[in-house]
Amino acid sequence: MYFYNLACCEDLRTGLQKKIEYELAWKGLFMSSNHLQRKPLLTRWKKTVSVDLASLCSVEHRCGGCVPGEPCCCSAYEVCVTDAEMRQIIEVLPEAAKLCPHLKTDKGYDNVFEYVEPGSYALDTTEDGLCLLAYVADKKIRCSLHAAAANLGLPLDKVKPKACLLWPMSLSEGDAVLSLAGDALSFRCTALKRKGSNRLSPAFVEAVGLVYGEGAGDRLETEARAGARHTTLPRRR
């Protein structure tokens, strides 16, 4: 684990660039700023995302926080974020640290990002696999980014990673297909509906709107009620 003092930076973006270069250099992978970009796609960029409405309509999802000791979305996956998402998290880290005191250090704030590849960083976890941005309140595991967004009056999509906003929906095949995560029913917050349901969980409608634009979730709901089992969404860069 490395540490970086965000408070010393006049500009958070400048601090971010220095932090990235420091970690790449530490790992022997130093690159100039011109190379700190995503790898070029080997296939043509698709303009739409295919949506498996049948799988999404098959469950009801209500998030009330995870119970410690039970399956938890904050510890079950490795969450990777983009450069843009990392910048968003850094900007609210001081607020998140109010709920997660372990993020504070003598030198500033703990670096919760682990380099994966150019343009991709994994959120670090505890030894038990719990996201370092999670905290416990009222005997439930909760997300400090979610709370920070509410406290600062920011939209959730300007703070939380896309993967976390969408869960237990999941993107696969290079982010080309949106469907239900294969292990979604392992979690208390997700339950199977009666067979043949054509209604989307309100939580899914909200999440799709946050990630794919205002009205996107409502459109999926309308198509689902009309009997559609598959549809598409315009992809947002």
Buried (B, 14 or more C-beta within 10 A) or exposed (E): EEEBEBEEBEEEEEBBBEBBBBBBEEEEEEEEEEEBEEEEEEEEEBEEBBBBBBBBBBBBBEBEBBEEEEEBBBBBBEBBBBBEBBEBBBBBBBBBBBBBEEBBBEEBBBBBBBBEEBBBBBBBBEEEEBBBBBBBEEEEBBBBBBBBBEBEEBEBBEBBBBBBBBBBBBBEEEEEBBBBBEBBBEBBBBEEEEEEBBBBBEBBBBBBBBBBBEEBBBBBBEBBEEEBEEBEBEEEE
